[in-house]
């Protein structure tokens, strides 16, 4: 069995949040493999912790991936501030074609377009992917899982940071399907009476009040905040209210566009023009929507740039959804020339945390060896880009950790899931498989 099939059978997907099935990437050809260790979401530390504590596995996974795609070089993008992670990766990669590229402490350093340009000098074509410029990019944790897959071990665990208003912020590794509530308890519990969770980070993550959601293959972290936190209040505002405010208040100042990292990199992304579409009804919206097509949904426009606290990122999200629904392909300019002020307009993480009013939560979240207990594990059948798999088990069935629970139909994009613990299947639905641990 070759590596590509081993990775497919192990259910490896992008662990940084995107969740694209990794075996598809490894079936391509590229001259460069890039490990994304930028981790620019404020308060999250899981990638730095993985590089520090599992550096050998990161590099091993990269070398395997490089062999699969016939790459000549491997590059690990790490923020220079994460000195321990830098030292660990440099030591693990000594004598190999893998090198470290130091990044600044700005947001969003982990955007694929930005990372590829910073590490190789190449610019991905508008609407393209890293492969278009000879690169394959994966999160550092994904490479750990590639190394495990080569040894016959499927993805059953997830490393995540639990931070914010908790007793003891920590980075921990837990079985897939573990309730977020139990992860928070392992981090000292919530320090607020009515907690709200930002899953995956405050900028690009999901905001929810449901503490019983499960850890999945793409859960990079959980930030706990009080419901009355100003940013949480904004995030929980219904879309109809967000749009109404934008329609009445946007004065077209362009700050959202002038701070947009994709615009500064040279792409035709102009959130202020997308905001104009809020004022349109039967005509005009389609034209302005195209200015959102290259948006990476980083959230800087909404949570940092806009002086009136409007919602341009959300307007761009809506526009991109419309473009997908109408199957509109990019027809704008294909020439990409970085803005001369790009370097000077990068947003430092410290400034971003001040704007988000989370500086008080900026504590270390050290690696914590802990056995997180949970009454039941809920394993969604869809934990990646594409579609969910078909269950292979039934209620009452006893399963072992690592046993395949689903299968992907032929010619579909998705990833197999596996039992993360020994236990008994208590429920199987179209959406998930529930296991009671032994």
N, C-alpha and C positions, 0 to 999 in steps of 0.2 A: 504494500500500500504506500503510495507516494505522500508527500507532505500535504498536498492540496486535499486529498481525500481524508487524511488523518484530521486535518483542521475542520473539514466539513462534518465528519463523524463526531468530533468533539464539541460542535456547536459554538465555535469561536466567532464572536462578532466584535465590532468596534466598542471598546469598553469606555471610551471617553464621552459617550453620550449619543453619538450618531447611530451606532448599532448596525452598521453595514456588515453583512456576512463576509468574514475575512477570506474564506476560501475563494471567493470571486476575485478579490484583489490579487491573490497569489497565483491565479491562473493567467495573469497578464505578463507583459514583458516591460522592464524598466531598467534604467541604469543607476537609479538612486532609490534607497529605502530610507525613509525619514521616520524617526520615533518622536511623536509629539508629547513632550514632557513640559510644555509651557505652563499649563494649569493656571490660567489667568483669572478664573472666577474668585473673587474675594472670599477669604476665610477657608477655602478648600486646600487640603494638603496631601491628598491621597497619592497623586502622581509623584510628588517629591519623596514621600515615604516609601513608595514602591521602588523608586530608583536607588534610594539609600539602602534599603533592606533586601532587595531582590535584584541587584544590579546584574549579577551573573546570568539570571534567567532572562532579563531584558535583552542583554547582548546576545545570548544564545538564540532567542527567538528572532532577533534581527538577522543574524547570520543565516539561519534557516530560511527566512523570507528572502534574503538576498540571493541565496542559491536557487530558490524556486523561480524568481523573476529574472535571474541572470544579471543582477545589479553589480556594479563595480565598487560602489561606495555606500556606506551607511552613515547617517547623521542623526545624532540625538540632540534635539532642541531643548535646552534647559535654561531657566532663568539663572543668571549669575548669582543671585542672592541665595540660592539653594546650594550652598557650598558643600555640604555633606553629600548631597546627591551627585553633584559634579565630580567630587573626588571618587565616589564609589563607581560611577560609570567609567571614568577615565581609567581606573585601575582594572575594571573588568574587561575593558576593550583594548587594553595594551597589546600591541602586536597583531591586531586585527584591522580590517579595512573600515572599522567603525570609528568615527570621531565625534567629539562634543562641539556643539556650536552654542555659545553663550548668548542669551537673550536679555533684553532689558526688562525691568519690572513695570510693564505697561499692559493695558487692556485694549484689544483682545489679541495678545501675542499668539494664542493657540488657534486662531482662524487659519484654515488650511491655505487660503490664498496668501495670507501674510507670512505664514511659516515657510512655505515653499520659496517665496521671494527672498526672505531673510537668509535662508540657509543655502540657497543655490543661485540666487540672482535671477531666477526665471519667473516669468509672469504667466499664470494660467490664463488661457483665452476665455473671454466672457462666456459664461454658461458652461465652461468646461470643468474638468476634474484634474487632479495632479498628474494622472497618467498621461494626459495630453502633452505634458512637458517632461515625460520620462521619469516620473516619481510615483512611488507608492508611499502613502502616509498612514500610519496607525498609531493609536495611543500606546504609551509604554506598557500599560497593563495588558493590552492585546498581545504584545510580544511575549509577555510572561505566559499567557494562555497558549500561544503558538508553541512555545518550548514544551509546555505540559502535554499538548496534543501529540507532539512527536514521540512522547513517552507513553502514549495510550491513555492519558488522563483527560477526561472531558471537563468542560466548564461547570463547576458546581458551587464555586465560591465567588464572592465579590468583595473587593476592598472599597471602603467609603469613609469619608470624613463626616463626623457628626459635630456640628459647631453651633455658634450663636448662643442663645440663652439656655445653656445646659450647664450642669454642675462641673463636669470635667470633659472639655472638648477632647476628642480622640479620633484617631484613624484606626479602623478595625477591619478584620476580614470575617465575613459571616456567610452562612449557607444561603444560596439563592432561595427566595421565598420567605425569608425572615421578615416579620412585621417591623415597620419603621419604629413603632412604639417600643419594641424591645431593644432596638439599637439605641434609641434615646435613653432608655433606662440604663443601658450599659455605659453610657457616657455621663452618668450622674443624674439623669432625669431632667425634665424641663424645669426652668426656674421661673416660669410664668404660668398663670392659672389657665389661660386660654390660648395655647400655642398654635401658631400657623407655620407650616413647613414650606420651605423653598427647596424642592428636590432637584439636585443638579446645579444649584447655585442661584443667587438672587438675580443675575442678569438674564440668563437664558433658560433657567429651570422652570419647572412646573410649581405653581403655588396652590397649596391645598390645606384643608383643615382635617383631612382624613389621616389619622395616625396609624391606621391599620393597613395601609397600602404596603405591598411587598417590595423587598429589594429585588431588582431585576439585573440583568447583565449590563445595563447601561446606567445604573444608579451610581453616580460618582460621589455624591455627598448629600447631606441633609442639613439645612440651616434652620434652626428654630428661632422664631421671633414672636413677640407679643402681637396680638391682633390689632392693637391701637398704634403700632409702628407706622410712621407716615408712608413708607414705601409699600408696606403690606396693604394699607388702606387703598392706595392707588392700584395695586395689582388686583385687588378683589372687586374693583369697580366694574360693573357690567359693561360689555362692549358697546351697547347702545348709548350709555352715558359717555363713554370715552369718545365716541364719534360725535356726539352732540356738542361736547365741549370743544373738540377740535374744529368743528364746522363753524362755531361762533367766535372762537378766540384766536385761531392761528393768524398771525400777522405777517407770515412769509419772511421772517427774519433771516432764514437760511442757516441758523446755528446747527440744526440737526444735520444738514448736509455738510457743512464745513468741518464738523467733527467726525463724520462717518468714515471709518477706517477703509472701507472699500472705495469710497469716493476719493480718498487721499491716495489710495494705491493706483488710481487711474481708471476705475470702472464707472460706468454710467449709472450710478445710484444717487438719486436726489430725493431724499425723504420729504423735503419741503414741497416738492411738486406732487408727490403722492398725497400729501395733506390736502391739496387743492381738490382732489377727487371727492373728498367728503362733501363738498358744496355742489357736486354735480348730481343730476338725477338720471334722466334718460340719455343724455349725450355727454361725450367727453371723457368719461371715467376710464375707458379702455386705454386711451392714449396715455393718460397720466399713470395708470397702473404699471406701465412698462418701466417706469423709473424705479420700481421696487424689485425687478427681476433678479438683480445681482445682490440684493440685500442678504446678509448672513445672519440677521436677527440677533445681533450682539446686544442690542438694547441701549447702547450709548446715547442714541438720539432721545429716547424717552427718559432715561434715568440720570443722564448727566448733562446733555447739551441744551435741551429746551428750557428757556428761561421762564416759560409760562406753565411748565409741568403738563404739557399735552402728551399725546400718545402716538408719535409718528412710527415707532417700531410696530405697534399693533396695527396701524393703518397699512404698513408695508406687508405684514403677515396676511391681512385680508386681501390685499391686492395680489400677492403671490398665489393665494388659494384660488382666486378668480382666474388667474392666468392658467393654472393647472387644470381647473375645471373646464375651461374653454380650449385647452390644448394649444395655447399660444406659445410659439417658440420664439426665442430671442432673435430680434431683427434689428437691434441697435448697432452702434459702432463697435468694431472689433479691435480697434487700436487702443492699446493700454499704455499710458505714460504717467508714471507717478507724479503727484502734485509736489511742487517745489517746497511747500511748507509741511510736508508729511511728517518729517521727524520732529518738528517743533510742536505739532498738534497732538502727538501721542498723549494719552491720558494715563498718568501714573496711578498705580493701584492705590497708593495712599490717598491721593486726591479723590479717587472714585469712592473709597470707603467713607471719606468725610462727607461727600455728597449724598451717599446712601444712608448716612447716620448710623454706621455700624462699627465705628472705630473702637467703641467700648468692648466689642466682641473679638477684637483682633488678637487672640491668644493662640499660642501653639496648640496643635492638635496631634500630640505624639502618637507613634505607632503603639498600639495596645494589643497584647496577646490576651484575648478573652474568649470564653465560650458563651456566646449569646444564646440564651434559652428562649424558645418560643413554643406556644401551645400547638400551633399548626403552621404549616408552610403552604403558601399559595403561589403556585408557579404558573404564570400566564403562558399560554401556548404561543403567543406572539411577543417576543422580547427583542426584536430586531427590525430593521427595514424589511419590507416585503410583506409576506403573509404568515399567518400562524400555521403550525403543523397539525397533523391528525393524531389524536391520542392513540397510544398503544396499550394502555392499561385500563382497568375497570375498578369501580369501588370494591373494597375488600381485599384487593390484591396487595401482597407484601412485596416491597421493592427494596433494593439495596442502593446505597449511595453510588452514583456513577452510572446507574442503569438508564438506558434510553427510555423516555416517557412518550416521545412523539416521533413521527416520521414526516419528512417533507415530500409532498407529491412531486413527481418528476416535472422538470422545467418550471419550477416556481422558485422565487427568491425568498429566503427565510433561513431559519436555523433550528436545528434539533434542540430539545431541552432534555435534561437528565435529572434524575432524583439527586437532591443535594444532601440527603441524609438517609439512613435506614429508617423505614417506617411502613405505615399502612395507608393505602389510598382510601380517602374517605369520600371524595366527590370528584366527578369528572364532568365538565360542562364544555360548551363550545369555546369558552374563553379561557378556562384554567383547569389545573389539576391540583387538588388539595391533598396534602399528606400529613398524617399525624406521626410525629417522630416517635421512635421506640423509647 
